[in-house]
């Protein structure tokens, strides 16, 4: 391994996967306020070095953080209302009288959508009287994406929330006269959306600085693809495989695999990699530069798509799709040029072909190992800890997996017996009322004691939650991305256990 590649390895350590949305909050969803700072303190106390969050962009239909209105923008839901109150932009009574949902462990996205923007607009109206030079600096610094995003969101409001492909033809096709007309017509709306981003990044940057001072690095996710209904596609249609009406020719997804017998049809438009290469991957460089400034570590979701991608006809189903060659090493070079001081994790899960192995090795990026994929009874399974190399990140499971307790229930008998043998637990231990919790701790210990540079555990697995707390079930909508941590649920017992693991195994 070259010196250049060594520099891409993560520091040996451990961390927790907990989305911002899953933090406790009295206002329906986690935020960048008090509870986030308290969680950073808990991470430090538990001997952790990493906090992994899911993508933090504004969510669209289905509430998935992997389907965002912008790859550059932050989620307005995460703006902390108490911090706005301290600034004098909101009154406590205004916040408290709103119905944010009845369940403290569940996000009610319908109520978020209906209520969150109204309260933010009240803050905006008061802020307009106090506009500062910091705001002007923010707008100027982010002009390249912020103007398109604010106009996109303003037009969405103007056209009743429908996707941009259903807008009037002139603005849908970004005719200059239309752009000029709508910028003038929706001037105040655009300023509101700029204000929202200003406040998001103000709060985000302050939190990240605090975390870094505590020795905690933030791991952020970027999906390889962007949503069709996004400012990214609307503002840059030539970067995607679209027809003359600007509709996708093919869309992204994957064939049937371990996650889904049906396969997955994500619906994202596919990049025109030839066009992107001709302009030296300029859009990708801007995207990676932005991510590198937001996070300490950037996890690239669906890294396999860089080597080969699965294209499904827009009107077809997953089995109708076919694999095509991706940009490979050319895109890796562009990412390395733009990433700055941030590191990269390559999400290399799925059916891994030799080309992916080769590119991962060339890149020097750590790949991912999932313990829930390990126990099929085969000793050469790459997800078993005894087969790891140092330069990787081991997870108990990801946001797309069952919780550990749910996983134990779904394991075939052969796999379950092998898991018990592997962890050193006995069948006789099963009579213990807390056996599943004991087994989960044994699996966590496997991760910590492995040679893998980095360990990341889902909070649900630390708390020994069953599948009721599962974050996402792929290929379904309606009940995903909702789970929240209750205040005080991650407490002294869990912190001491993780701290002990980190100390014993030098993390």
N, C-alpha and C positions, 0 to 999 in steps of 0.2 A: 504493500500500500504506500502510495506517495505521500510526501509531506502535505501537499495540497489536499489530498483526501483525508488525512488524519485530522486536519483542521475542521472537517465537517462532522466529526463525531460529537455526540452529546456527552456532557459530563456525566459520569456515573452517578446515578441518583434515582429518586422515585418521585411520583406525583399523583395527583388525583384528577380524574375527568369529571368535571361538574360544569354544565353550561350556565351562563349568566341567568338564563330563564329559570333555572332550578334553585336559585338562591331563595331563602325565605324573604318575605316581604308582605306588609299589610295591604299592598296595592295590586294584588293579583298576579304579579310576575316578578322574578328577580330583577335587580337593578344594579347600577354602579355606585350605590350608596353604602350606608353603614354596614350592612350585612356582608358586602363584598370585602370590605376592609377587615372585618372580624374573621372572615374565612382565610384571608391572607395570614393573619396572626396565628390562626389554628394550623395552617400549613407549616409555618415556621416552627411552631411548638412540636409538631409531629415529625420534625426532621425531614420534611419534604422540600424538594427543589423546583418542582414543576406544578403549574396549574393549567390543565388543558381545558379550553372552552370549545364549543362547536362554532361554526361560522356565526358572526355577530351582525350580519347584514339585515336590512329590513325584509321581513318575510312576506311572501305573497300567498296565493291560493294553497291550501293544505297546511299552512303554518310551518313548513319545513325550512330550517335554516339553510338547507342546500338548494333552495329555490328562492332567490332573492331579487328584489327590484334593482339592485345594484351591487356589483362586486367591490365597489369602493366605499359605499355609504355604511353608516352604522344604524342599528335598529332603534327607532324612536321609543319603543317599549322599554328599553333599558335605561333611559334617562331617569335619574332618581328625582322624584318629586319633592322629597324633603330638602334636598340640596337647592332646588329651585325656590322653595319656600324661604330658606335661609338667605337667599339673594333678594328677597322681597318681590319675587315674581309671581308667587302664589300665596293664598291664604290657607291655613291649616283646615279651616272648615270646608273650603272648596274641594279639597282632596278627600276628606273623610266622608263627605255626604254621598260620594259616588259608590255605586255597587260594583265592586271589583271581583265578585264571585264569592260563593259560600265556602269553598273547600281550600284550605291552606296548603294542601299537598297536590293541587291540580291547577293548571292554567286554563282559564275560560277565555279562549281566544276571541270568541264572539263579543264578549263584554270588553275585552281589550280594544278591539277594532272600533266599537261604538263609542267608548268613553275616553280612551287615551288621548286622541287627537284634539278633542274638545278642551281638555284641561291644558294641553300644551299650547293651544291657540290663545288661551287666557294669559299664559306666561309670555307668549310672544308679543301680545298687545302691550303689556306693561314694559317689556324689554325695549320695544321700539323707542321709547322715550329715553333710554339709557344707552343706546348703541355706542360701542367703543371702537377704538383703533385695533384692539385684538381681533374683533370680528372682521374688520376690513382686511387685516393681515391673513386671517384664515381663508376668507373668500378668494383673495388673490393667490394664495399658495395652492389652493385646490381647484382653481378655475377650470382646468382641463376636464374634470369629471363633474364638478359641482353644478355648473351651469346647465349641462345636459340633464343631470339628475333632477334638479329643481324644476326645470321645465317639463320633464317627463311626468313627475308626480303631480304637478299643477294641471297638466293636460288630462291626466287620469281623473282627477277630481272634476274637471270641467266636463268631461265626456261620461260622467256617471260611473267611473270605476272600471269600465270595460278595458280589455287588453288593447294595446296600441294598434294592433292590426285591424281593429274595428273603428278607429278614429276617422275623421274626414281625410280624404285622400291627400290633400295638400300638406297637412302636418304629418300624416303618416309617412309620406315620402320625403319629408324634410325639405320642402321647397323654400327657397330663401325668403320669399314674400310672406309665407305662412309662419316661418320661424320669427320673423320680425314682428308680425301681427300679434302672435300669441305671447311673445315676450312682453309686449306692451300691455296687452289685455290682462295678463295674469301676473303682472309685476309684483303685487303684494303677496299673492300666493307663493310665488317663487322665493320671495324673501323669507316667508315662513319656513319653507323647506330648507333653506340655507341656515336659518336660525336653529332648526332642529339638529342639523348636522354639526353646527358650531358647538352646541351644548353637549351633544353626544361625545365628540372628540375631546372637548374640554374635560369632561368627567372621566373618559376612558384614559387619557394621557396622565391625569393625576393619579388614578388608581394604579396604572402600570408602573409609574415612577415609585409609588409606595411599595408595590410588590417587589420590584427590583432592589430597592433599598433593604428589604427584608431577606434578600437572597432567593427570591422566588421568580422563576422565569415563566412567562406566559407562552403556552403553545396554542396557536390559532389554526383553524382549518380553512383551507380554500378548496371548494369543489373544482374539479378540472373544468367542468362546463358551467355556463351561466344560464339563467332562466330565459325562455323565449320572451316572456312579458317583462322585459327589463330595459332600463336606460342603456345598458351595454349593447344590446342587439339593435334597438331603435336608432341609436346614435352612430352605430358602426355596422350597418347591414352588409357591407362589402367584405367583412371578415368572416362571414358565415355562408354555409351552403344553403342559400335561399333561391326560390324561383323568381320569375319576373314580377309576381304579386307580393313578394317579400315573405311568403310562407316557406317553412322548412321543406326541403326535398326529402331528407332523412332526419331522424332524430336519434338521440343517444339512448343507450340502455345496455343490457347484457343478456346473454342467453341463459337458459336454465342452469342453475348452479346450486351450491350448498345453501344459499339464502332463500332461493325460490325455485320450485319445480317449473313454474310458468315462465321464469325469466323476469326481467324488469324492463319496463319501458318508461324511462325518465321524462322523455318529451323535450329535452333540451336540444336546441339547434346545434349542429356540428360545425366546427371551425372549417374554414377553407384554408387548410394548412399551406397550400401552394402560394396563395395570396399573402398569408402571414410571413412566410419565409422570404418572399420578395421584398417586403418592407422591414426585414430584419427583426420580426417579432416585436414590433414597436408596442402594440397594445399589451402583449404579454409582459413586456419589460415594465411598463407603467403599473400593471397589476401587481407584479411581484415586488416592485419597489415600494408600493403602498403597503402591501402585506408585511414586508420586512421592517417597515417603520412602525407598524402597529404591534407586531409580535416579536418575541425573542426567538421563537421556533415556529416555522410554518409547516403544517402537515398538508401535503398535497394529496387530496382525495382522488382515488382511481388513477394512480400512477401508471397502471398498465396501459391506459388509454394513450399515453405518450408513445408507446411502442406500437400498439395496434388498437384500433377503436372499433366498437361494434355499432354499425349503422342499421337502423330499422326504418323501413319506408314509413313516412309520416302517417299513412292510413293503415299500416300493417300491425302485426303483433310480433313479440320478441323472436319467435322461431323463424320469421320471415327475414330476419336480419343477416348481415354478413360482416366478417372482420375485414378491416382495411388497414393499410400501413399508416402509422403516425409519424410525427416529425423526428422522434428519437433524440439522438445526441445533439442535434441542432437546437432543439428547445432547451435542453439541459444547459447548454452553453449560454443561452439568453437568460435563463433563470439565474445562473451563477454570476452573470454580469450585473444583474439588477438587485440581487437579494441583500446586498450590503453586509452587515455584521450578523444578520440572523442566520440560523441553521434551518435545515430542511429535514422532515420525516417523509418518507415515501410510503404511501398506503399501497402496498403491493399485493393485496389480497385478491382472491379469485383464482381462476385457472391461469397459472403462471407459465408462460412459455419461455423457452431458452433466451429469447431476445430480451425479455424483462430482466432475467437474472444478469445478463451481460451488461445492460444499461445501468442497473442498480450498482453493480460493481464498479463500472466506469465513473459513475456520478460520485461515488463515495458516500451517498446518503444512507442513513440507517433505514432498513425496512421494518416491517411489523410482524410480530409473532402473537398468535391468539391462543391462549390456553384452552379455550372451549373447542378448538379445532384439534386438540392433541390426542384425545383418548379414544382412538378407534381400534386399539389393540395392536397396531403396527409399530414395531420398535424403531423403524426408520422414519417415522412421521416427523416432518420438519418443525412442527410446532411443539414437540416435546423438548423440555429444557435441556436434556443432555445432548441435543443436536444443534443448539444455538451457537452462533458466533457472537463476539462482543458487540460489534457494531449493529445493534438492532434495538427495537423498543418492544418490550413484552407487555401485553394487555391481558387482563382476565377475560374481558370481552369488550366489544365496542358498543356504540349506541345502537347498532343494528342487530345486536345479539340478545339472546335471553340473559337474564341475570344469572349469576352462578347457581343460586338455589333452583331456579327454573330449569337450568341446564342439567343439573343432577337428576331431576325427575324425568327428563327426556332421553337420557343416555341409555342405549341398549345394554343388556346385561353384561356382555363381554367387555364393553368399554368401561362400564361402571366398576367391574371387578378389577380391571387393569388400573383404573384410577386409584382404587383403594390400595392395591399393591404398590403403586408408584409413590403414594404419599405415606405408606407405612401404617395406614389405619387397618383395623381388623373388622371383618364382618360383624363380629360380636359387639363392636362399638355401636352398631346401628340401634341397639336397644336404648341407647342414651337419648333422652328427650331433645337434646341440643346437638344431635349428631351432624345434621346438615351444616350448622354453624361451625362446628369443629372441622368438618371437611372443607368448607370455604376458607377457613383460616389456613388449612394445610396447603390449599392451592395458592393462596396469597404468598405463603412462605416459599413455595416453589419458584414463584416469580422473583421474589427478593433475593433468594440464594443463587439464582442463575448467573451466568457470566454476562448476560445482556447488560449493556451500558445503562439502560433506562427501563424503569417499571412504571406503568400508568394503570391505576385501578379506577374503575367506575365507582362513584360514591355508593350506588345501590348495592354493590358487592361488599363494600366495607361495612355497610349497615345490615347486610344479610337480608336483603329484600327479595321477595319472590317476583314472578312475572307481572304482577299487578303494577310494579314500578318500572316495567320495561320502557325504554325511551322511544323506540321505534320498531315497528314491524314492517319491513320492506314490502312495497307493492300494496299498501293499504293507506287510507286517509281517514281522518276524523278523530282518532284517539291517540295520535302520536305527539311527541314533543311536549307533553303536558306535565310530566312528573316534577314535583318540587320537594325540596328538603324542608322539613318542619324545623322551626326555631328550636335549638337545643338538642336536636336529634343526633348530630355529629358532636359527640361529647368527650369527656375525659377518658372513658374506657377505650374508645376507638383511637384517640390521639396517642395514648400510652402504647397501645399495641403497634401502631405504625412507627412510632418513635423507636420502640425496641427493635423492630425489624430493620429499620434504617441503620441503627447502631451496630447490630450484630453483623449485618452483611455489608457494612461500609458504604452506605448510600447517603 
